[in-house]
């Protein structure tokens, strides 16, 4: 009894193994070979064409055959075709018919204007005794239609007329029908925004009665990204009513008015183990009454006794034109040494491709305070001076967002020249100025380049280079640029360095946790040079650190921690800088 049970148990254990062994083993599916058959006299013509011969199935092989036929047709074999396809075992046989290769005998200009000829690049000699390639002819058509769309004819059409074919030679005339000229009628805004259509029309330069330009409509989307107070919800639409075009923009307001403050804690050089509180306050009112006007004020206390006051007002569409009038004001009081006042007046014009071109004039008046050290005057560190300059500025900006960009580039260049006049100081003897040129020519150069590279869904890499240079044979301390601090070189006090020329390179990684929140790691590397006659200096300071920016119910909170190293400051936690503040938008 037990022996029988043991035999049955063994059979039960063995049978599944036998069945498993008898199960068919999956084998790879055989590939289908594409075999192209062509007439012997045409075999040499296929030598320049490549196609895959092995395919996973017959459908893919047939698709490859159709692609080969299309390629032949684009190379002037207009009658090329696959006459028959049949599958035999693992081979798809295709009988290919090539036909003759067609050529242009002549393509004449029937009614194309000189402007179309220049813009499209059409020349009759290019279409004489050359292969007829449909793709090239389509590109020619598109260039002609693009020119028509840019010049008020969005309904133009292009075709071949008087076509004759003889022995594979094509003779035809190229014709264009412009239909009727179209002009702009108006600009309309759809959405929850206070922006006025009149302002938008002048800013985008879509004026009533102006010739319709499709490229201008496309470029207007890029120009709108440079306005911080509106957001596009969808691409613009154009409504045509016979010979009038009405452009509809879908916009909504975004919170752009700004009130913010930043507080900084720095070591107080006059009192050991004490902190010096610095601060900054900003007020920016944008798009006043929907007209694009902007007003900005900034107050900063960079160190003990030093104050900065900046003001700016922008007035677009000056007297109904596309020009923008801007005024700026800057005041710097450097402790008890000197005070500099610098007003500026500029006229700007926005181009259709990301650009803004400005001309400006600037008046700079720097005076030594009565409490300044007389020895500094004698060492030529400080001097009373008045400088009048004229300059050019160009800004190119295609960043994808005004406040939180993740992709795009910004380039700004500036050149200015003028006369600097030294003013006699009563604390110095008259003979002191005998060795100085009271009037000199002064040049200044400026460059800023920013590039945002999107690394992933939620991260971006910022690379930036900023620099300025002052060119003059007589440079004083109160003429120089000031760098250092949160906005230029992190890891140092605000306005820590005096420089007649400098450059600051930045590498910054941003990891976005929300649309308006991110953490950052950065490295700032700088070079500066001081060309004071009695104390020339240069250095390569750097700053490193990290920070966080996130949105709260009251606004955007920012915190940055940084360390810096230079010849004047070792890298140490004792000299670390902490800046934090909150930006409120309404």
C-alpha positions as CSV (number, residue, x, y, z in Angstrom):
1,X,0.0,0.0,0.0
2,X,2.7,2.4,0.9
3,X,4.7,1.4,-2.1
4,X,1.8,2.2,-4.4
5,X,1.3,5.6,-2.8
6,X,5.0,6.4,-3.2
7,X,4.9,5.6,-6.9
8,X,1.8,7.8,-7.5
9,X,3.5,10.7,-5.6
10,X,6.6,10.4,-7.8
11,X,4.5,10.4,-11.0
12,X,2.7,13.5,-9.8
13,X,6.0,15.3,-9.2
14,X,7.5,14.1,-12.5
15,X,4.5,14.8,-14.9
16,X,4.7,18.7,-14.6
17,X,8.3,18.5,-15.4
18,X,7.6,16.5,-18.5
19,X,4.9,18.8,-19.6
20,X,7.1,21.8,-19.0
21,X,9.7,20.2,-21.2
22,X,7.2,19.6,-23.9
23,X,6.0,23.2,-24.1
24,X,7.1,24.9,-27.3
25,X,10.1,27.2,-26.9
26,X,9.5,30.8,-28.2
27,X,11.7,31.4,-31.2
28,X,12.4,34.9,-32.7
29,X,10.1,35.9,-35.5
30,X,11.9,35.7,-38.8
31,X,12.7,39.0,-40.5
32,X,11.2,40.1,-43.8
33,X,13.8,40.9,-46.6
34,X,13.0,43.8,-48.9
35,X,14.0,42.9,-52.5
36,X,13.8,45.7,-55.0
37,X,13.7,44.7,-58.7
38,X,14.3,47.3,-61.4
39,X,14.9,47.3,-65.1
40,X,18.6,46.6,-66.0
41,X,19.1,50.0,-67.7
42,X,18.0,51.7,-64.5
43,X,20.0,49.6,-62.0
44,X,22.9,52.1,-61.9
45,X,20.6,54.9,-60.9
46,X,19.8,53.3,-57.6
47,X,23.4,53.2,-56.5
48,X,23.1,56.6,-54.8
49,X,20.1,55.5,-52.7
50,X,20.2,53.6,-49.5
51,X,17.4,51.7,-47.8
52,X,17.1,49.0,-45.2
53,X,16.6,45.5,-46.5
54,X,15.8,43.7,-43.2
55,X,12.5,44.5,-41.5
56,X,10.5,42.9,-38.6
57,X,7.4,42.4,-40.8
58,X,6.0,43.0,-44.3
59,X,4.2,46.2,-43.3
60,X,7.5,47.8,-42.3
61,X,9.1,46.6,-45.5
62,X,6.3,48.1,-47.6
63,X,6.7,51.4,-45.7
64,X,10.4,51.4,-46.6
65,X,9.5,50.8,-50.3
66,X,7.1,53.7,-50.3
67,X,9.8,55.9,-48.7
68,X,12.2,55.0,-51.5
69,X,9.6,55.9,-54.2
70,X,9.0,59.3,-52.5
71,X,12.8,60.0,-52.4
72,X,13.0,59.2,-56.2
73,X,10.1,61.5,-56.9
74,X,11.8,64.3,-55.0
75,X,14.9,63.8,-57.1
76,X,13.0,64.5,-60.3
77,X,11.9,61.0,-61.1
78,X,8.3,62.2,-61.1
79,X,6.8,59.0,-62.5
80,X,8.6,56.6,-60.1
81,X,6.3,54.0,-58.6
82,X,6.1,50.6,-57.1
83,X,4.2,48.6,-59.8
84,X,3.8,45.5,-57.8
85,X,4.5,44.1,-54.3
86,X,4.2,40.4,-53.4
87,X,5.4,38.4,-50.4
88,X,7.1,35.1,-51.1
89,X,8.2,33.2,-48.0
90,X,10.4,35.7,-46.0
91,X,11.0,38.2,-49.0
92,X,8.9,41.1,-50.1
93,X,9.5,41.6,-53.8
94,X,8.9,45.1,-55.2
95,X,9.0,45.9,-58.9
96,X,10.2,49.4,-59.1
97,X,9.5,51.7,-62.1
98,X,11.8,54.8,-62.4
99,X,10.8,56.5,-65.6
100,X,12.9,59.4,-66.9
101,X,14.3,62.2,-64.8
102,X,12.5,65.5,-65.5
103,X,14.4,68.7,-66.0
104,X,13.6,72.4,-66.2
105,X,13.9,73.6,-69.7
106,X,13.0,77.1,-68.5
107,X,11.1,78.7,-65.7
108,X,10.2,82.3,-66.7
109,X,9.2,85.2,-64.6
110,X,5.7,86.2,-65.6
111,X,4.7,89.0,-63.2
112,X,7.0,88.9,-60.1
113,X,8.0,92.3,-58.9
114,X,11.6,93.3,-58.2
115,X,11.0,93.1,-54.4
116,X,9.7,89.5,-54.7
117,X,12.7,88.6,-56.9
118,X,15.2,89.9,-54.4
119,X,13.5,88.4,-51.3
120,X,12.8,85.0,-52.8
121,X,16.1,84.7,-54.5
122,X,14.5,83.6,-57.8
123,X,16.6,83.8,-60.9
124,X,15.7,82.3,-64.3
125,X,19.2,81.0,-64.8
126,X,18.9,78.7,-61.7
127,X,16.0,76.9,-63.4
128,X,17.5,76.2,-66.8
129,X,18.6,72.6,-67.7
130,X,18.5,71.5,-64.0
131,X,16.6,68.6,-62.4
132,X,13.0,69.4,-61.5
133,X,12.9,68.8,-57.7
134,X,9.4,69.4,-56.2
135,X,10.8,70.2,-52.8
136,X,12.9,73.1,-54.1
137,X,10.0,74.5,-56.1
138,X,7.8,74.3,-52.9
139,X,10.5,76.2,-51.0
140,X,10.5,78.9,-53.7
141,X,6.7,79.1,-53.4
142,X,6.9,79.5,-49.7
143,X,9.5,82.3,-49.9
144,X,7.3,84.2,-52.3
145,X,4.2,83.7,-50.0
146,X,6.2,84.8,-47.0
147,X,7.3,88.0,-48.7
148,X,3.6,88.6,-49.6
149,X,2.5,88.1,-46.1
150,X,5.1,90.5,-44.8
151,X,3.9,93.2,-47.2
152,X,0.2,93.2,-46.8
153,X,-0.9,90.3,-49.0
154,X,-1.8,87.4,-46.8
155,X,-4.1,85.9,-49.4
156,X,-1.6,85.7,-52.2
157,X,-1.2,82.5,-54.3
158,X,1.6,81.2,-56.5
159,X,1.3,78.8,-59.4
160,X,2.9,77.6,-62.7
161,X,1.3,78.9,-65.9
162,X,1.7,77.9,-69.5
163,X,3.2,74.6,-68.6
164,X,4.6,72.4,-71.5
165,X,6.5,69.1,-71.2
166,X,8.5,67.8,-74.1
167,X,11.0,64.9,-73.8
168,X,11.2,65.3,-70.1
169,X,11.8,69.0,-70.3
170,X,9.4,71.3,-68.4
171,X,8.8,74.8,-69.7
172,X,6.6,77.1,-67.5
173,X,6.0,80.6,-66.3
174,X,5.9,81.5,-62.6
175,X,3.0,83.7,-61.6
176,X,1.8,85.3,-58.4
177,X,-1.7,86.6,-57.6
178,X,-1.5,89.1,-54.7
179,X,-5.3,89.5,-54.4
180,X,-5.9,92.7,-52.4
181,X,-3.8,94.6,-49.9
182,X,-4.7,94.2,-46.2
183,X,-4.1,96.9,-43.5
184,X,-4.4,96.8,-39.7
185,X,-7.8,97.9,-38.4
186,X,-7.4,97.6,-34.6
187,X,-6.1,95.6,-31.7
188,X,-8.5,94.0,-29.2
189,X,-7.8,92.5,-25.8
190,X,-9.7,89.5,-24.5
191,X,-9.2,88.6,-20.8
192,X,-9.1,90.1,-17.3
193,X,-6.6,92.9,-17.7
194,X,-6.6,96.7,-17.3
195,X,-4.1,97.1,-20.1
196,X,-5.5,99.5,-22.7
197,X,-5.6,98.4,-26.4
198,X,-4.3,101.9,-27.4
199,X,-1.1,101.3,-25.4
200,X,-0.7,97.8,-26.7
201,X,-1.3,98.9,-30.3
202,X,1.5,101.5,-30.1
203,X,3.9,99.3,-28.1
204,X,3.5,96.4,-30.6
205,X,3.6,98.9,-33.5
206,X,0.3,97.6,-35.0
207,X,-1.1,100.9,-36.1
208,X,-4.4,101.4,-38.0
209,X,-3.8,101.8,-41.7
210,X,-0.4,100.2,-41.6
211,X,0.4,97.4,-44.0
212,X,-0.3,93.9,-42.6
213,X,2.8,91.9,-41.7
214,X,2.6,88.3,-40.5
215,X,6.1,88.4,-39.1
216,X,5.2,91.4,-37.0
217,X,2.2,89.6,-35.5
218,X,4.5,86.6,-34.7
219,X,7.1,88.9,-33.1
220,X,4.5,90.6,-31.0
221,X,4.2,87.5,-28.9
222,X,7.9,87.8,-28.0
223,X,7.5,91.5,-27.2
224,X,4.7,90.7,-24.8
225,X,7.0,88.4,-22.7
226,X,9.1,91.5,-21.8
227,X,6.1,93.1,-20.0
228,X,6.2,92.0,-16.4
229,X,2.6,92.9,-15.6
230,X,0.7,90.8,-18.2
231,X,0.6,87.1,-19.2
232,X,-0.6,85.6,-22.5
233,X,-3.1,82.8,-22.0
234,X,-3.2,81.7,-25.6
235,X,-1.6,82.7,-29.0
236,X,-3.1,85.8,-30.7
237,X,-5.7,85.4,-33.5
238,X,-6.2,87.5,-36.6
239,X,-9.7,88.3,-37.9
240,X,-9.9,89.4,-41.5
241,X,-12.8,91.5,-42.8
242,X,-12.1,91.9,-46.5
243,X,-9.1,94.3,-46.5
244,X,-8.9,94.9,-42.8
245,X,-7.1,92.9,-40.1
246,X,-8.1,92.9,-36.4
247,X,-5.6,91.3,-34.0
248,X,-6.9,89.7,-30.9
249,X,-4.7,89.2,-27.8
250,X,-5.7,86.9,-24.9
251,X,-4.2,88.4,-21.8
252,X,-4.5,88.5,-18.1
253,X,-2.9,90.7,-15.4
254,X,-0.2,89.3,-13.2
255,X,0.9,90.7,-9.9
256,X,3.8,93.0,-10.8
257,X,3.6,96.0,-8.5
258,X,6.3,95.5,-5.9
259,X,7.0,96.4,-2.3
260,X,9.9,94.7,-0.7
261,X,12.6,95.0,1.9
262,X,15.8,93.3,2.6
263,X,17.7,93.3,5.9
264,X,21.4,92.4,6.2
265,X,23.6,91.8,9.2
266,X,27.3,92.7,8.8
267,X,30.2,92.9,11.3
268,X,30.5,96.5,12.6
269,X,34.2,97.5,12.0
270,X,33.9,100.2,14.7
271,X,32.7,97.9,17.4
272,X,34.0,94.4,17.9
273,X,31.5,91.5,18.3
274,X,28.7,93.8,17.2
275,X,26.5,93.6,14.1
276,X,25.8,96.4,11.7
277,X,22.2,96.4,10.3
278,X,21.9,97.3,6.6
279,X,18.7,97.4,4.6
280,X,17.0,98.0,1.3
281,X,13.5,99.1,0.4
282,X,11.9,99.0,-3.1
283,X,8.7,100.3,-4.5
284,X,7.8,99.6,-8.2
285,X,4.4,100.6,-9.6
286,X,4.0,99.1,-13.1
287,X,1.3,99.6,-15.8
288,X,-0.2,102.7,-14.2
289,X,-3.8,103.0,-15.3
290,X,-3.2,100.4,-18.0
291,X,-0.9,102.7,-20.0
292,X,2.4,100.9,-19.4
293,X,3.9,103.7,-17.4
294,X,6.2,102.7,-14.6
295,X,7.5,104.3,-11.4
296,X,10.3,102.9,-9.2
297,X,12.0,104.0,-6.0
298,X,14.8,102.4,-4.1
299,X,16.5,103.2,-0.8
300,X,19.5,101.3,0.5
301,X,21.8,101.6,3.5
302,X,24.9,99.7,2.6
303,X,27.0,100.5,5.6
304,X,27.3,102.9,8.5
305,X,26.7,106.5,7.2
306,X,26.3,105.4,3.5
307,X,23.0,105.8,1.7
308,X,21.8,105.1,-1.9
309,X,18.6,106.6,-3.3
310,X,17.5,105.6,-6.8
311,X,14.4,106.7,-8.8
312,X,13.1,105.8,-12.2
313,X,10.1,106.8,-14.4
314,X,9.2,105.2,-17.8
315,X,6.7,106.8,-20.2
316,X,6.0,104.6,-23.2
317,X,4.4,105.8,-26.5
318,X,5.8,109.3,-26.2
319,X,3.4,111.7,-28.0
320,X,1.7,108.7,-29.7
321,X,5.0,107.3,-31.1
322,X,6.5,103.9,-30.4
323,X,9.4,105.6,-28.5
324,X,9.8,105.3,-24.7
325,X,11.0,108.2,-22.6
326,X,12.8,107.3,-19.4
327,X,14.3,109.3,-16.6
328,X,16.6,108.0,-13.8
329,X,18.0,109.5,-10.7
330,X,20.8,108.2,-8.5
331,X,22.2,109.6,-5.3
332,X,25.2,108.1,-3.4
333,X,26.4,109.4,-0.1
334,X,29.6,107.6,1.0
335,X,29.9,108.0,4.8
336,X,31.5,111.4,5.4
337,X,33.7,111.4,2.3
338,X,31.7,112.5,-0.7
339,X,28.2,112.7,-2.3
340,X,27.4,111.9,-6.0
341,X,24.2,112.9,-7.8
342,X,23.6,111.3,-11.2
343,X,20.4,112.1,-13.2
344,X,19.9,110.5,-16.6
345,X,17.5,111.0,-19.6
346,X,17.0,108.4,-22.2
347,X,14.9,107.7,-25.3
348,X,14.3,104.0,-26.2
349,X,12.8,102.1,-29.1
350,X,11.7,98.5,-29.1
351,X,12.6,96.3,-32.1
352,X,10.4,93.4,-33.3
353,X,13.0,90.8,-32.4
354,X,13.6,90.9,-28.6
355,X,15.6,94.2,-28.8
356,X,15.5,97.6,-27.1
357,X,17.8,100.3,-28.4
358,X,18.3,103.5,-26.3
359,X,20.2,106.7,-26.5
360,X,20.8,108.7,-23.3
361,X,22.5,111.6,-21.8
362,X,23.8,111.7,-18.2
363,X,25.0,114.4,-15.8
364,X,27.2,113.3,-12.9
365,X,28.1,115.7,-10.2
366,X,30.4,114.5,-7.4
367,X,31.4,116.7,-4.4
368,X,33.6,116.2,-1.5
369,X,31.9,116.7,1.9
370,X,33.2,119.3,4.2
371,X,34.1,116.6,6.8
372,X,36.4,114.7,4.4
373,X,40.0,114.2,5.3
374,X,42.2,116.9,3.6
375,X,45.0,114.4,3.3
376,X,42.9,112.3,0.9
377,X,42.5,115.4,-1.3
378,X,46.3,115.9,-1.4
379,X,46.8,112.2,-2.3
380,X,44.4,112.7,-5.3
381,X,42.1,110.0,-3.9
382,X,39.1,112.4,-4.1
383,X,38.2,115.3,-6.3
384,X,35.2,117.5,-7.1
385,X,34.1,116.8,-10.7
386,X,31.3,117.3,-13.1
387,X,30.9,114.9,-16.0
388,X,28.5,115.2,-18.9
389,X,28.2,112.0,-21.1
390,X,26.2,110.8,-24.1
391,X,25.8,107.1,-24.8
392,X,24.1,104.2,-26.5
393,X,22.5,101.1,-24.9
394,X,21.2,97.9,-26.5
395,X,19.2,95.2,-24.7
396,X,18.3,91.9,-26.2
397,X,16.1,89.6,-24.1
398,X,14.3,86.4,-25.0
399,X,13.9,85.0,-21.4
400,X,10.8,82.9,-21.1
401,X,9.7,84.6,-17.9
402,X,10.3,88.1,-16.5
403,X,10.6,87.0,-12.8
404,X,11.5,83.3,-12.8
405,X,13.2,82.4,-16.1
406,X,14.3,78.9,-16.8
407,X,15.3,79.2,-20.5
408,X,16.6,82.0,-22.7
409,X,19.3,84.7,-22.9
410,X,19.8,88.3,-22.0
411,X,22.5,90.5,-23.5
412,X,23.0,94.2,-22.7
413,X,25.8,96.4,-24.0
414,X,26.5,100.1,-23.3
415,X,28.9,102.7,-24.6
416,X,29.2,106.3,-23.3
417,X,31.6,109.2,-23.9
418,X,31.8,112.7,-22.5
419,X,33.7,115.5,-20.8
420,X,34.9,115.5,-17.2
421,X,35.6,118.8,-15.6
422,X,37.5,119.1,-12.3
423,X,36.1,121.7,-10.0
424,X,38.5,123.7,-7.8
425,X,38.2,122.9,-4.1
426,X,38.7,125.8,-1.7
427,X,40.5,123.6,0.8
428,X,43.4,123.2,-1.6
429,X,45.8,125.8,-2.9
430,X,45.4,127.0,-6.4
431,X,48.8,125.7,-7.4
432,X,47.6,122.2,-6.6
433,X,45.6,122.1,-9.9
434,X,48.5,123.3,-12.0
435,X,49.7,119.7,-12.7
436,X,46.2,118.5,-13.5
437,X,44.1,118.6,-16.7
438,X,40.9,120.3,-15.6
439,X,39.0,119.0,-18.7
440,X,39.5,115.5,-20.0
441,X,37.6,113.0,-22.2
442,X,36.1,110.0,-20.4
443,X,34.8,106.7,-21.9
444,X,32.9,104.0,-20.2
445,X,31.9,100.5,-21.4
446,X,29.4,98.0,-20.0
447,X,28.4,94.4,-20.7
448,X,25.9,92.0,-19.2
449,X,25.2,88.5,-20.5
450,X,22.9,86.0,-18.8
451,X,22.0,82.5,-20.1
452,X,19.4,80.2,-18.6
453,X,19.7,76.5,-19.5
454,X,16.9,74.3,-18.5
455,X,18.3,71.1,-17.1
456,X,15.1,69.2,-16.4
457,X,11.5,69.7,-15.5
458,X,12.3,71.6,-12.3
459,X,15.9,72.8,-12.6
460,X,17.9,75.4,-14.5
461,X,21.5,76.6,-14.7
462,X,22.3,80.3,-14.8
463,X,25.6,81.5,-16.3
464,X,26.2,85.2,-16.1
465,X,29.0,87.7,-17.0
466,X,28.9,91.3,-15.9
467,X,31.5,93.9,-16.4
468,X,32.3,97.7,-16.7
469,X,35.3,99.7,-17.5
470,X,36.1,103.4,-17.0
471,X,38.7,104.9,-19.3
472,X,40.3,108.2,-18.2
473,X,43.9,109.3,-17.4
474,X,42.7,110.9,-14.1
475,X,40.5,108.6,-12.1
476,X,39.6,109.4,-8.5
477,X,38.0,107.3,-5.8
478,X,34.6,109.0,-6.2
479,X,34.7,108.2,-10.0
480,X,34.9,104.5,-9.6
481,X,32.4,101.7,-9.8
482,X,31.4,99.9,-6.6
483,X,31.0,96.1,-6.5
484,X,30.2,93.7,-3.7
485,X,27.0,92.5,-2.0
486,X,23.9,90.7,-3.0
487,X,23.4,92.3,-6.4
488,X,27.0,92.0,-7.7
489,X,29.5,89.9,-5.7
490,X,28.0,87.8,-2.9
491,X,30.1,87.1,0.1
492,X,31.2,90.7,0.7
493,X,29.7,93.8,2.1
494,X,27.7,96.1,-0.1
495,X,30.0,98.3,-2.2
496,X,33.1,96.7,-0.6
497,X,35.4,97.2,-3.6
498,X,36.3,100.3,-5.6
499,X,37.1,99.5,-9.2
500,X,37.9,101.4,-12.4
501,X,37.3,98.1,-14.3
502,X,35.7,94.8,-13.2
503,X,34.2,91.6,-14.4
504,X,32.0,89.1,-12.4
505,X,31.2,85.6,-13.6
506,X,28.4,83.6,-12.0
507,X,27.5,80.0,-12.1
508,X,24.2,79.3,-10.3
509,X,22.0,76.2,-10.0
510,X,18.3,76.6,-9.3
511,X,16.0,73.8,-8.3
512,X,12.4,74.9,-8.5
513,X,10.0,73.5,-6.0
514,X,7.1,75.5,-7.4
515,X,6.6,78.0,-10.2
516,X,7.8,80.9,-8.0
517,X,10.0,79.0,-5.5
518,X,13.4,77.5,-5.7
519,X,16.6,76.7,-3.8
520,X,20.0,77.8,-5.2
521,X,23.7,77.1,-5.1
522,X,26.1,79.7,-6.6
523,X,29.7,80.6,-7.3
524,X,30.8,84.1,-8.1
525,X,34.2,84.8,-9.5
526,X,35.4,88.4,-10.0
527,X,38.3,90.4,-11.2
528,X,38.7,94.1,-10.5
529,X,41.4,96.7,-11.1
530,X,41.8,100.1,-9.3
531,X,43.8,102.7,-11.3
532,X,44.3,105.3,-8.6
533,X,47.5,107.1,-9.3
534,X,48.9,106.6,-5.8
535,X,47.5,103.2,-5.0
536,X,46.9,100.9,-7.9
537,X,45.5,97.5,-7.0
538,X,43.9,94.4,-8.6
539,X,42.5,91.1,-7.2
540,X,40.5,88.0,-8.0
541,X,37.9,87.7,-5.2
542,X,35.2,85.0,-5.2
543,X,32.0,84.2,-3.4
544,X,30.2,80.9,-2.8
545,X,27.0,80.0,-1.0
546,X,23.4,79.0,-1.3
547,X,19.9,80.2,-0.6
548,X,16.2,79.7,-0.9
549,X,13.2,81.6,-2.3
550,X,9.6,80.6,-1.7
551,X,6.1,82.0,-1.8
552,X,4.1,82.8,1.3
553,X,0.8,84.4,1.9
554,X,2.5,87.7,2.4
555,X,4.8,87.5,-0.6
556,X,8.1,85.9,-1.7
557,X,10.6,85.2,1.1
558,X,14.3,85.1,0.2
559,X,17.3,84.0,2.3
560,X,20.9,83.9,1.0
561,X,24.0,82.7,2.9
562,X,27.4,83.4,1.4
563,X,31.1,83.3,2.1
564,X,33.7,85.4,0.2
565,X,37.5,85.5,-0.1
566,X,39.8,88.3,-1.3
567,X,43.1,89.9,-0.5
568,X,41.3,92.0,2.1
569,X,39.0,89.3,3.5
570,X,39.8,85.6,4.3
571,X,37.2,83.0,3.8
572,X,35.8,82.4,7.3
573,X,32.5,81.9,8.9
574,X,33.2,85.1,10.8
575,X,32.9,87.1,7.6
576,X,29.9,85.2,6.3
577,X,26.9,87.3,5.0
578,X,23.2,86.6,5.6
579,X,20.6,88.5,3.6
580,X,16.9,87.9,3.9
581,X,13.8,89.8,3.0
582,X,10.3,89.5,1.6
583,X,8.9,90.7,-1.7
584,X,5.2,91.6,-1.8
585,X,3.5,91.9,-5.2
586,X,0.0,93.4,-5.7
